[in-house]
Amino acid sequence: MDALSHVLRVVRLTGAFFIQGRFTAPWSYFSPHSATLAQHLEPGAERVVIFHLITQGDCVVEMAGQPVTPLSAGDVVFFPQGHAHVMASAPGVEPPRASRTIEQILSKRPRLIAHGGGGAPTHLVCGYLVCDSRLCRMLLTGLPPVVKVGMRGTPAGLWLESSMRYALVEAKSPRPGGGGLLAKLAEVLFIEVLRTYMNASGAQRTGWLAGLGDRIVGTVLNAIHARPARDWTLEDLAREAGTSRSVLAERFQQFVGTSPIQYLTQWRMTLAANLLSRSNAPLARIAEDVGYQTDTAFSRAFRREYGVPPAAWRRSHQDDRREFAATAAMGPPRSPCGSARPPAR
């Protein structure tokens, strides 16, 4: 299993589509910072990544401090740092004033929003992914504020678009399971976007995904993720990649922003945190599973990474999960937010 597959197995992704937009030029739609949306989309979530899939027509993305990004049918755009942004038919089109709260907009998902001046049509769907903040940061580090990936023409693109149309219809049908179908499709779409972006990464890009596409760094990442409990040394990893220790250290730092051994420790702690939150396994067993001979050495390393001993971390996250479940059952709180006009009648 490759490193990306290992990470995706550990990452707890929860996805959904929450807006289906049908616009006619001129139109504009404001999306607030993902931290604002997170408390309504998934109360208690550590990190929410917003993305949009254009299914028909053309539009642009505008964001403060960034050049305008043109989009066309088949493009997916997402925002690794969660910045607020405007989707519009053309640059400079002002979003209408908010007329409804987030609670009203999200009372039914995916909510249909339709407005505009009667010109050229653009259809899009807005979705989100929730994941652990540390793992999300690892996957998305080094990415620009706006990431655009063209899916049309890729092997998965046609299948994803046809599946999207089917799932949107099913979400409105009386048959059970339509919402679950959309949720799983959101996760598949995001994973495919990451894979496509990784394969298209150029030499000028940095970050974990770009490193995975590099011959040297990718080989070492795959080795670490395949055998995290092995007592790796820098020399072992360099030999695995067929290079020298100095070249490996420099190249790994360039892409991932840390040394191979530091990354190994961080990944072990991520695996440990995952085991602590999902199981009641004894600390000694978890320590052994992630490469530590004693639970004392493991506890010391875990505390350096997370600031608290593993037992205390486990207790606090079990409390968080109970609170998350209770909050989710109550539904999202009321709060105003900028949005497009209500659906046309």
Secondary structure by P-SEA (a helix, b strand, c coil): ccaaaaaaaacbbbbbbcbbbbbcccbbbbbccaaaaaaaccccccbbbbbbbbccccbbbbcccccbbbbcccbbbbbccccbbbbcccccccccccccccccccccccbbbbcccccbbbbbccccccccaaaaaaaccccccbbbbbcccccaaaaaaaaaaaaaaaaaccccaaaaaaaaaaaaaaaaaaaaaaaacccccccaaaaaacaaaaaaaaaaaacccccccaaaaaaaacccaaaaaaaaaacccccaaaaaaaaaaaaaaaaaacccccaaaaaaaaccccaaaaaaaaaaaccccaaaaaaaaaaaaaaaaaaaaacccbbbbbbcccccc
